[in-house]
Amino acid sequence: MKTAVLFPGQGSQTPDMRDQVAARRPDLIELALDVVGDDPFARVDDGTRFAQPAIYCASVVAWERLAESGLQAEVVAGHSLGELAALVAAGVLSAEDGLRVVATRGRLMQESGERAGDGSMLALLGTGAAERASQVAEPHGLTVANDNAPNQVVLSGSRGAFSAATVTAKGLGLRAVPLPVTGAFHSPFMAEAVPEFAAALAAVEFSAPSIEVVSSITTAPFDDVAARLADALTQPVRWRETLLTLHAGGATRFVETGPGKVLTGLVRRTVSDVEAVTAEQLEAASA
């Protein structure tokens, strides 16, 4: 059985994240206070700048606990922000360097969104959403930001276009739901954040991976880590294709580690005849 371990992105926060991190890695909380300038766990709902470091820390701690349980992962992947935790799991960078990168990433994405002002995201839900997303996006100047599952896609762009796009979506049998975010993430709206983020990445030492890490931007193993992470700010998250790639590569068990259980649901909607569980479910079963 080939196991793929998955790391969640923004929006997966849970109320107990800080307690879990404090119990195992209080040093990460101290570092987060320093690099964020505030307690990201206390302000997790105040924007990307705080949510990303908090979720990242919880994901790293969850991975450490999972690894200690004896689970052997042959491949790892992360959804957007989750790629940083996946790279830590594979030994490509340290947890501390990863947190510094995430803090910079979250700050730059939030600042870019606030400066752009009108940018936001619109979820498309329903049968055939992945196939029809471009028919909703293109006429209204929107772009596909997250191709999450056959029945769930997220668009990015100007909030002013959402009303007309919602009408188009309805005509195609889809439901459109605006998301409570401060920017048009994974779209050209984030372009101004790329140079500073690329500079921050250039200062990080990356090692060869001990486990294969598949990029959710290219759906292939990471090659130039810094370049792919920088690309991810403006490029779509091809999560549905990433899951299909992992399955085609032989993965038959998908384990989500980190806060929440969003990715487990996406696996079940995308790939059949596989085991999809959270790390907590595995721990409960073994207990």
N, C-alpha and C positions, 0 to 999 in steps of 0.2 A: 504494500500500500504506500503510494507516494503522497506525502503530506505537504500542502501549501499553507503557510501561515500568513494571515492577512492583517494589516494594520489600518485602523479607521482614520478618517479625515475629520474636518471641522463639522460640528453639529452632533457629535457623539458624546458630548460631556454628560457626566452623571454626578449626582450630589456627593458621592463618597470618594471622589477622585483624590482629594487632598489627603484624606485619612490613609488611603492606600499607599500613596507616595511617601507620606511622613513615616509610616511604619517600616518601610524598607529602605528608602533613599532620601533621608532628610537633607542630605547634601544637595540634591537637585532642587529642593524647595529654596534653600539658601541661595543657590546660584540663580534661580528664577527671579527671586526678589532683587538680585543685583542687576541682572541683564534686562529685566522688564521694567524695573523701577517701581514696582508695586507687586502685590500678591496676585498673580494671575488666576488663582483658584477662587479668590474672593470676588473677582471681577470677570469671571468667565463669560457672563452674558453681556458684557460691555463692549464687545467687538472682537475682531480678529486678533488684535494685538495681544489680548489676554487669553482668548480661547485656545489659540494654537499652542502656546507653551504649556498650558495646563494639560491639554489632551496628549501632547507629546510625552510629557513626564509620566502620565498615567499609563501610556502605551509601553514605554520602556520598562517600567516596573512590572507590568503585566507579562511582558516577554521574559524578564528575568525569572519570574515565578514559574512560568510555563517551562522554560528551559531546565530549571532545577527539578521539575517533575519527571524528567527523563524523556520528554517528547522529542523526537528527531524530525526536524524540518528539512526537506530537500530543496525547497524553494520558498522565497518570501516575496510579498508585494504589498504596496501601500496605496491607499486612495488619497491622492493629492498630498496633504500634510503627512499622511501616514507613510509616505516614501522615506521620510527622514528616520522614523523609528525602524523601518524595515532595513535601512542601511546600517543602523546601529546594531541590529540583530545579526547582521551578516559580518560585523566587524570592520565595515568600511570606514567608519568614523566613531569616535568615542561618544558616549552619552552626553558628556559635557560640551564637546564641540557641536554636537547635534542641537543641544538646547540653545546655544548661542546663535546658530544658524536660524533656528525656528523663531527665536525672538526677533531677529532682524527681518525675517520673512513676514511675520505677522504684522509688525509695525509698518513696513513698507506697503503691504497690501492695503492696510487700513488707511494709511495716509493717501495712497493713490486713489482709493475709492472716495474718500472725503473731498479731495481736490476735484475729481471728475464730477462729483455732485449728483448727476442724474443716473449713474450706473447702478444696476441691480440684477437680480436673477429671477427667472420664471421657470417653474417646474412644469413639465408636460407629463401627464399620467394617462394611461390607458393602453389598450391593445394596439400594438403597432407603433408605439411612440418613437422607438428608435428608427423605424423605417420612414416615418413621416416628419421627423423633426425638422429637416431642412426645408420642407414645404411651409412650415410655420415660421422658421427663422429668416430665411433669405428675403422674402418680400418686405420684411419690416426692419431690415438692417441689424438683425440679431445674429448671434453665433452660438453653435452648440458648445457648451462649457463642460458638461458632464454627461457622457453616455453611460448611464449606470446599469441599466437592465433593459430587456426588450420592451418593458412597459413603463420605463421611467427615464426621462432625459431632462436635463436642465439647460436652459438658454441663458445667455448673458447679453447685456446691451443697455440701451437707453430705456429707462422706466417709462418714458413717454410713449414708447411703441407697444407697451404691454397690452393696452386695451384692444388695439386692432389685432394684435397677435392672438389674443384670447378668442376673438371672434373667429379668426382663421382656424384655430385649434378646434373649436367647437364644431365647425363645419366638417372637420376631419374625424370627428368622433372622439376627440381628446379633451381632457380637462386641464386647464391651465391655472396654476397656483403661484402667486408671487411669493418669494421667499424673503424673510426678514434679515437681509444682509445689507452691508454698507457699501458694496461695490460690485462691479461686473467682473467677478473673478474668472480666471482662465479665459481671458479675452484680450483684444488689443487695448482695452481700457487700462490694463495693468502695465503697459509698455514702459512708462516712466519709472517704474520700480525696478526694472531689470538691471540697468547699469550698476546701481549701488549694491543690489543683491549679488550680482556676478562678482563684484569686487570683494564682497564679504566671503564668498565661496572660494575665491582665489587664495585666501589666507588660511584655508583649512587643509590639513593633511589627510588625504584619502588613502586607504589601504586596499589591497586586493580582497575581494569578498571570500568568506569561508563558505557561504551558501549562495546559490544563484539568486540574484535580485532582479525581478522583472519590472521594468518601468511601465507605469500606467499611462505614459504619454506616447511611448513608441510601441508598446506591447512586446518589446524584446528585452533581453538582458541589458542592464546598464553598460554603456561603453565609457563615454566621457561623463563622469558623474556630475561635475560642476556644470557642464553645459546643459545636461538634461534637466537638472534642478532649476536652472535659470529659465530654460524654455517653458517649464511647467507653469510659470506665472501667466503666460499669455496663450498657451496651447490647451486644447481640450483634454480632459481626463477620459481616456478610452477604457473605462472599467469593464464594460461588458466584453469587449474584445480581449482585455487582459485575462479575464476569467476563462474565456474560451481557449486562449493560448495556453494557460496553465493546464487546463483539462486535456488539450491535445498533446501536451508534453508528458502526460501520464498521471497528473494529480487526480486522485480519487477521494482524498479527504481534505477539506478546507476548514481550517481552524482560525477563527477571528480572535485576536488577543488585543486587549485595550478596552477602553470604556465603551459601553453600548453594544448593540447587536445589529446595527444597520447592515453591515456587509454580509452577515450570515443570510439575511433575507434576500439580498441581491444575488447571492450564489444560488439560492433555491429557485429564484425566478429565471435564472440564466442557464444553468447547467443541470442536466438530469443525471440520475444514476450515480450520485456522489454523496458522501457524508458531509454535511455542513453543520458545524457546531461552534459555539463560543468556547473560549478557554475555561470560563466558569462552569459551563456544562460538563466539560471533560473532568474538571476537578471534582464536581459533585458526583459524577458517575464513579470515579475511582475511590471516592471516600465511602 
